[in-house]
Amino acid sequence: MIMGRIGERFKALKARNEKAFIVYLTAGDPNLEKTEALCLALEAAGTDILEIGVPFSDPTADGPAIQAAAQRALKTGVTLEAILDGIARLRKVSEVPILLFGYYNPIFAYGNERFARRAKEVGVDGILVVDLPPEEGAELRRFTDRVGIDFISLIAPTTGPDRIKSIVKGASGFLYYISITGVTGSAVPTPEDIERDVKRIREASPLPVAVGFGISTPEQARAIAPLADGIVIGSAVVRLIEEHGGKDDLIPAVSSFARRIKEAISQ
């Protein structure tokens, strides 16, 4: 597969001895217009890859903050089609790599082939379908692989060596290491465990490894970033959006937080 924006971004960062800063936010929270504004503000604040969540009614892998964000977004009537339209608008002014994070049901309902075609058309670079394990991904990947959309794979602390080999065999873009057991935003990872697990993932694959789940402060980011190729922050940003969603300082508050994280992992 030809290297896309995600791979190119990791390559460029590695050449500068920098780590990738990946930010998750839920599309449509507080509304799609503000989501698009937040994406541009996050890019300006130093975000390297945007992880845009597709809200779903039963987000089993997500903790309370992201579950609540999904419910708020769904109440506004946001759809997968509307999210893709929003990404098309972003692409007119931005080349930031974009990863769609979500569950398989909305994609299946939309239509796998139609989704892959439209996602590529609007500028989606990768997808992470949290409830679609590698052995069940072929029905979607036959279309997304064909158009060059990276299929990001998850690896957990409980994933054994043989399972890691199976997962990385078909992965592309980067590998997403879930640093804790449980749902998003529910615990704090330990650098010792992360260092051990990232090492064994790197032994199985040359792909970059990004660490997510549980990182919420600049101090945590500073401690964990040297152990991997990038970090992912989601729940902390989502909570900021919930707190400031109806206020005039939404963009400044989220931008300020993102800049502090970026500065922390750049030291």
N, C-alpha and C positions, 0 to 999 in steps of 0.2 A: 504494500500500500504506500502511495506517495505521502510524504510527511505533510500534514496540514498545519493550520495555525497553532494548534496545541503543541505539537512536536517541535515546531520551529521556535515557539516561545521558550520552551524548556531548553532547547539547544542554545539559544541566544543568552539565556540567563546563566547557563553552565559556563559559557565562554567568558562571562564577566564574574564568575565565582559568586553568583547571587542565587537566592532561593525564590521559588515561585510563591506568590501570595494569591490564593484562590478564595473568593468570597461567594458564599451562598446567600441568595435572597429569594423569597417566594413571589412569583409573578402575580400581580394583582393586589398585593398588600402594600399600602392601603388601597391603591387602584393602579391600573396599568400605566396611566400617564406618569404617575410618580415612580413606578418601577423603572420606566425608561430613563427618567431624570436621575434616579439613583444609580443606574448602571453607568451613565456617563460621568457622574460625580465620583463613583468608586474608581473608575478607570483613571480619572485625573488625579486621584489621591494615591495612586500607585498599585492598584489591583492589576495582577497579570492575567488572570483568567476569571471570567464570571461564570458562576454556576447558578443557573436560573431554574428554580423549582416549579414544576407543574403541579398546582394544587390538586389533591385527591381526597376523597371523602373518608378513606380509611388508611391513613399513612402510618402503617405499623412499625416502620423503622425509625420514626421520628418521635422526639420527645415533646413535652407540653408546649414549648414555645413555637416550634414549627407546625405542630398540629393546629394550634390556635390560629397561626398565620394562614394556614390552608383554609380553615373555616371562614375566616374573614374574607379571603380572596374569593372563595366560592359564592359567598353571599353577594358579591358585586356582580356575579354572572360571568366571571372570567372563564374562557374556554381555551383549549389547546390551539384552536385556529386563531383566536385573538392574540395569544402569546406569540405565535409564529409571525403574525402580522407586525407585532411590536418589534420583534427581532429584525424584520425587514427594514423597519424605520431606523433602528439603531445602526444597521449596516451602511446606511447612507452617510453616516458621520463617524463611524468607528470601525476599526479592524481588530478590536480586542477579541481574543479567543472566547468562544461561548460554548458552554457545556449545558445541556438540558438534563436536569435530574428529576426523576419521577418514578411512577409505577406503571406497570404494563397496561392496565385496563384502559386508560384514556388513549393510549397509542393504538391498542387493538380495536377500540371502538372507532377511531379515526380511520383506520386501515393502514396496515404495515407499509405497503408499497406507496400509497398516497403520502403517508407521513415522511418516509425517507426522501421522496422526491421534493416535497414542499420544504422540509427542513434544510436540505441541501440548497435549494433555491434561495431561501432567505438568509443563509449564512450560518447555520448551526454547524459547529465543528465536531462535537462529540455528544454522546448520550450515556447516561448512567441510569439503567433501569433496575432499581434496587430489588425488585422481587422477580427478576428473570435470571436465574442461574445459568452458567455457561451451557450446560447440557440441554437447556430449553430455549436458548437464544437464537437457534438457527432460523426459525421462521421469521424473525425480525432482521437478523443480520444478513440474510441473503439479499436484502434490499439496501440496508444501510452501508454494508461493506462495499457494495457495488458502486455507490456514489461517493465513497471516501469519507464517511462519517466515522470517527473513532468510537469504539465501543469500550468504555471505561469499566474496569472490573474491580470489585471490592475484595479485600482480603482482611480477615479478622484475626484477633489474637489467638482464637481457638482453631484457626485453619492449620491443618497438619501439612507436612512436607509434600506428600503425594498430591493432596488437594491443591496446594499452591502451584505445583507443576502443571496440573490440569487447567487451572484458572489462567495462568500466564500464557499458556500455549496459544490462546486465541485473542489475547488482550492487545489493545493498541492505544496510543496517546500517552497514557500514564497509568500507574496502578494506584488505587486509592486504598490506603491502609487505614482501617477503622481502629483507632488507638485504644478503645475501651470495649468491653462487652456491655450490651444494653443499647438504649436508644440515644439519639442525639441530645447533647447538652445535659446528660444525666450524671456524669462523673468527670474526674480529672485524671488524665493519663500520666504515667510515670516515665521520665526520660529513659530509665534503665530498661524497662520493658520495650519501649519503642526502639531503642538502639538494637536490642537483640533481635526483634522481629524484622526490622527493616534490613538487617544484615542477611537474614535467611531469605528474604524476598529477593534481594539483589543477587544472591547466589543462583536464583532460579531464572532471573530475567534481566536484560539490559535496560528495560523501560524505566523512566523516572518514577520515583515513589513519592506520593504526597500523603501527608498525615492529616486526618480529620477526626471529628467527634471529640468534644471536650476541651478544645483550646478556646479560651475566651478572653485572655488578657495579654498585654504586650510582654509581660514577664514570662508567661507560659510559652508564647510564640518564640521569644528569644532563646529559651532553653531547648525547645524542640526542633527549631529550624535547622540547626547544624547536623541533625541526625538523619535528615531526609533531603529530598530535592524540592520540597515545597510543603506548605501548610494550608489547611482549609479551615476557614472560620465561618460558621453558619448561625448557630443559635444566638450568639452574642449580638450579631448584627440584626437578626430578626427581632430580638427583644428591644433593641434601640428603635427600630422602625415602629414597633407597637407603642412604645413610650412617646415617640415624637410624631407619629403618623398624622395626627390632626393639628400639628403646630407648624408655625412658619420656620422653625429651626430644624426641620427634618433633615434636609440635605447637609447643612453645616455639621450637625451632630454626627451623622453617619460618616461624612468625609473626614472629620477630625479623628474619629476612632480608627478609621482605615489608615490614615497617615501615621498614627502612633504604632500600629502593628507593623506597617511597612518599614518604618524607621527601626523598630526593634529587631526585625529579622535581617536588616541590612548592616547591623553593627558587628 
